[in-house]
Amino acid sequence: MVDSTFVIDVLRSDPAALQKSRDLDARPDAKVLSTPVVYEITAGLLYTRSRSEATAFRALASRFVILPFDEPAAARAAEVRAELMRLGRAKSHVDVMIAGVASAGGHVLITRDSDFRDIANVVGLAVEAY
């Protein structure tokens, strides 16, 4: 499963993200996006009114299975958020929702966002950097 940072880096032709994308394409696993990632990227694109990036995102997203922020993901996200808050290390709601979808589904999260490494260290989320 990929996070928003990865998708944005791919859209911006970041070399490390493009290499990771090629690596992911070579794997037999399904490529997964979560609805919180779709929300976060779409909101940014609507804000900037970038039609070309919106078109590129839709094309890229069509290559992924889209997983919803459903009840199991919400329950897991709530556990993650509560633990982070107890430790005084709260993260954004969207990041916690993304972590909830990944964790509830047993997915590895592809990211280079340090907030997810912090979440992983606290709650055992599987994270793969690029």
N, C-alpha and C positions, 0 to 999 in steps of 0.2 A: 504494500500500500504506500502511496506517495503523499507527501504533504504539500501545502501551498508553496513553500519556498522552492521545492524541487520543480514544480510545474512552472513557476515564474522563471526560474533559472533556465529551464529548457526553452521556454518561449523567447528568452533573451540570448539564446545560443551560448550559455556559459559552457566552456569546454568540459569541466568536471561533470556537470549535469548531463551533457550530451553523451559522454562516455558511459555514465551510469545508465542512461536510457538505453544505449546499445547493449549493455550487459543485461539489463532487465528483459529486453526483447529476445535475448538468446536463452532465457530461462523458460522452462515449461509452465511455470506458475501463471495464474491469472494476474493481470495488471489491474490494480484496484485504486479507485478514488472514493472518498467519502463525501456525502452531501455537505458536511461542514467545509470541506475544501472547495467544492463547487460554489457554495455561498460566499466564502471569503474572496475568492478570485473574481467572481461575477460582480460583487459589490465594488471591488476596486476598479474593474473595467467600466462599470456604469458611472462611477465617480469621475474617471478620467475621460470618459466618452471616446475611448479608443476602439474604433470599429475594426481596424486591422488586427489588433491584439485579441479582440473578442472573437473574431472569425478563426484566428489561429488557435485560441483556447478551445472553441467548440470542436475543431478538427482533432486536436490532441485528445480531448476528453472522450471522443467517440471510440478511441482505441482502448478504453478502460471499462471495467465493470464498475458501476456506481453502487456503493453500499450506503444504505440509509442510516441516519442517526435514529435508530429504533429503540424500543424499550430496553433490551439488554445493553446496548451501547450507552443509553442514558444512565442506567443503573451503575455501570462501570465508571462512566465519567464522573458521576456523583461521588463514588468512592475515591477516585483519584483526586478530585478537587478538595474533598474533605481532608484527606491525608496531607496534601500540599498546604492547605490552610493551617492545619495543626502545627506544621513545621515552619510556618511563616514564610512559605515559598510559593504563594499562589501564582498561577499563570493565567493567561487570557482564557475566557470561556471557550472561544473557538478552538484554541490549542487543546484544551481539556476534552472538548467534544471529539476532536480528531483522535486523540489518544484513547478515548473511550471506544470508538468504533474499531480502532486497530486492536486494542487489548481484548475486547469482547469477541472479536472474530479470530483471534490468534494470529494476527498478521504482523509481519515485520514492517516498521515504518521507515521509509526512505526519506532522509532529511539531513540538512546540515544546520538546522536551527538549534541553537544551544538550549533553548527552553525544553525541547523534547529530550535531550540528553539528561537534563535535570529531572524531568518527569520519570524517565527510565530508571535513573538511580534510586528514586523514591519508591516507585510502585512496580518495577520490574517490566516495564514496557520494552519490547524488543525493538531496537533502533539500529539502522544501518546507515552509516555516513557515506558521503560521496565527496 
